[in-house]
Amino acid sequence: MFRGTDVAESLSRMNAWAIEHTIALVALRIGLEHHEPRVIQDSLHRLERDSTLQLRAALLLSEYLRLNWIDSQDREVRTT
């Protein structure tokens, strides 16, 4: 999933695209939606160099946990 990411990010910087469109954040969102631990891990690793992006990632993670925690608890109750 991250092949060519460096090139895409450098093109984004050259074109002065907003930081919200950083590929690692999009990948993180996709990884969370599709329960892909490797994509989530790689995305978080790529965000280590920028504290602003880390904050945005933390917001994505907290929102994901908030929305999905109830579902995971419901599954626990149903299986026991």
Beta strands, then each sheet from edge to edge (+ up, - down):
end
